[in-house]
Amino acid sequence: MEMIKTFKFLTIALLAFFVIIYLIVISYVYFNQVEMIFQSASLPKQHKFEYQSPFEELKIKSFDGVNLNGLLFKAVKPKGLIFYLHGNAGTLENWGSIAKTYTSLDYDIFILDYRSFGKSEGEIENEDQLNKDISIVYKELCKRYSQNKIIIAGYSIGSGFSTILASENKPKALILQSPYYSFTELSGSRVRFFPDFMKKFHLETYQYLSKVKAPIYIFHGLEDQLIPVENSIRLNKILNSKGHLYLLKGQGHIGMNENERFQEQLKVILQ
């Protein structure tokens, strides 16, 4: 009898131990999820960008007074604008190097640093906050370019935000590079034990993609180990004949803008 009581006590104690450990881990992930998703790096306010292509540095105030920083690279005779949302790492200090790929095809390109990235102020808190930031910046650029001449583009984490933005506006086209079907699903494959309701970023790309009225061009590397190519294949199935899917041989997750086949197809799209 005494052994049974001891066994029950040890079982309960062991369960309690694992529950406590689980709660500690869950709490850690919850309070650190932004840093786990976004690898932000700041730049001094006095930092001067150096690029050969002509550019204008823009400072745009967001809904809460935070100043967001972006670079607008200029083509000689622009046909329109590429509104570009970059990945979860890096700043305009390195993302600006992609500008020539687009300006050489006669399009201006605006690249935004999310809050806490580069010279942009503030701290990232959740998905809604970033969507508001992006929408405000987009409307500011719409003062310079008519929407029928703006192409929204997004790379990796930026693909979800760009899809949401395109679904709420009327751009000329939407270009997605290495997109995910659902960030909720993707993050769940990385941290399986973390409940979806506690996530601050869901970015259900598939839900918004069907609401986009403009032509949609999806590019994905067949060797992408971070966001598997199946994500783009599933997204393209939603679009049927409306979508255009390009699978790039030998392409991983990073460096798609330098891919020759991407550049060839981009030239066709932007002509």
N, C-alpha and C positions, 0 to 999 in steps of 0.2 A: 504493500500500500504506500509505504514511504517512498519507494522507488518510482511509483507512478506519479506521485505528487512532484517529486524532484524532476522527472522527465517533462511533465507539463510546464513546470516553472522554467526549465531551461529552454523549452520550445517557445514559450511566450517571450522570454528574454531575448532569444535569438531573432524572433520575428520583429520585436520592438527595435532591436539593434539595426536590422536591415531597413526598417521603415525610417528610422532616424537618418541613416546614411543616405537613403533615397531622397528624403526631404532636403538634406543639406546639398546634395548634388543638384537637385531640381532648382533650389533657390539660387545656387551659384550660376547656373545656366541662365535663369530668368534675368538676373541682374547684370549679367555680362554678355547677353546675346547680341547686343549692338556691336560690341567690340569683336565678337566672334564672326560677325557677318561682314562688317566694314573695317578695312585696314587703313584707317585714315592717317594722314600725315599733314602737318601744318607747315606753312611757309611764312617767313617774316613779312609784315605788312609792307616793308620797304623793298621787298624782293622785286627785281626787274627780270621779266621774261625776255629771253633772247632767241628769236627765230628769224630765219631769212625771209619767210613769207610776211607780207604786210599784215598787221593785226591791230585790233583795238581792244583794250582791256575795259571790261564793263563791270560796274559795281551796282547791283540791283537789290533794293531793300525788300525783304520778305514780309509776310503778314505780321510777324512778331517783332519787327524792327531789326532783325539780323541782316547783315549785308552779305550777299552772295556774290562770288567772283566768277567771271567767265571771260573767255577770249573769243573774239570774233575775227576770224581770218578772212582776208579779202581776196577774191579772184579778180583778174583784170577786167573781164566783162561778165559779171555774174548772171546766171539764169535764174538763180534763186538761192535758198538757204538750206543747209543741212543743220538741223537742231539735234546735237549729239549728246547722248547720256552715256558716260563711260562706265567702266567696271567698278568693282568694290575696292580696288587698290590703285595707288598712283595718284598723281595730281596733274594739273596743267603743265607742270614743269616737264613731264614726259609725254602726257597725252597730246600735247600740242604738236608733237612730231608727226601725227597722222594727217595733219591738215593739208599737206601738199597733195596727198592722194585725191582729195576732193576739190581743192582749188584748181588743180591742173585740169579738172573736168568742167571747169567754169561754174563752180558753185562756191559761194561763201560757206563757211562752216563755223558754227558757234558751239563751243564745248564748255559745259558747266562743271565747276567743282562743287560737289554737294557740301552742305554745311559741315564744318570741322575738317574739310579737305582743303589743302593749299591755303589760300588767303581768305576763303569763306569763313565767316564767323559761326558761332553757335555750336551746339552739340546735337547729334542725331538722337531722336527719342523713339520714333515709331514710323510706320508706313504712311499714315495720314499726313503727318508733318512734312515728309519729303514730297508727297504728292502736291501739297499746297505750295511748297517752294517752287517746284518744277512748273506748275501751272502759272504762277505769278511771273516767273522768268520768261516763259513761253509767250504770255500775253504782251510782255514788254518788247519782245522781238517782233511780234505781230504788228507793232507800230512802225516797224521799218520795212517789213516784207508782208505782202498779202499771203494769206494761208494757202492759196492755190499754187504758190511757189515755194512752200516750205515742205521739206521732207524730214520726218522725224526718224531718228535712228538710235538704237540702243544696243549696247554690248553687255552680255552676261547679266549681272544684276540690273543694269540699266535697261535691259530688254523688257522687263516687267513694267517698269515705270513708264517707258516710252509707249507701250501698248495701252496702258491706262490713259495716258495723255492723248494718244491718237483717237481713242474711243470717245473722248469728250470734246474733240475738236474736228476740224475738217482740213487736214493736211493733204498735200498732193500725193504722198505715199508714206509707207512705213517700212523701214529696213530693220530686221532683227538679226543680230550676230550672236550665235551660241545662246539662244534663249532656253528657258525652262518652261515646261508645261504648267507647273504649279510650284511655287517656292515652298509652300506648305509641305508638299509631297517631297520635294528635293531635300529640304532640311530634315525631314523625318527620316530619310534614308541615311543621313549622317548621324543624327542623335535620335535614335529610335524610342528612347524612354521618355522624351520630353513631350508633354501634352500639347496638342495643337492650340487649345484655347489660351495657352499661356504665351504663345508666340506673338511678337510685336510686328512681324512681317509675314504676310500670307501671299500677296502678289500672285493671284490666281490668273495667270496670263490667258489661259484657255477661255475663261469667262468673258474677258474683255475683247479678245481677238475677233470674235464674230460680230462685235458691234462696230468695228472699224470699217468705214465705207470706202476708204482709199485702197489702192493696190498694195499688197503685202509681199515683201521679198524676204525670205528666210535663208540664212547661211549658217552652216554648221560643219565643223571639222569631224571627219570620220574617226580621228584619233583623240577626240576630246575625252579626257578621263575625268574631268571635273563635273561637266554637265553632259551626260551621254547623249549621243545623236538621236536616240529614240524620242527625246523630248520634242525635237523639231519635227520628226516624222509624225508624231501624234498631233501636233499643232496643225500641220499641213492637212491632215485628214479632216479637220474641222472646216477648213477653208474650201475644200474640194477644188474646183477650177479657178476659184478666186485667188488662191495663193500660188506662190512661185518658190519652190524649194531647191536650193543648191547645196549639194554635199561635196565637201572639199577633201580630196584624197591627201593623206599625209599631214593634214592640219590638226593641231592640238587645240587647246583652249586659248592660248595666248598668241598674239601676233597675227590675227586674221587680216588686219588692214594691209599688211605687207604681202599677203598671199597673191600670187600672180593671177590665179583663176578668179579670185574674188575681185581683183581690180579689173579684169576683163569683163566680168558680168556687171560690175558697177558702172563701167563705161557705157554699156548697152542701156542700163536702166536710166542713167542720167542724160542720155542723148535726147 
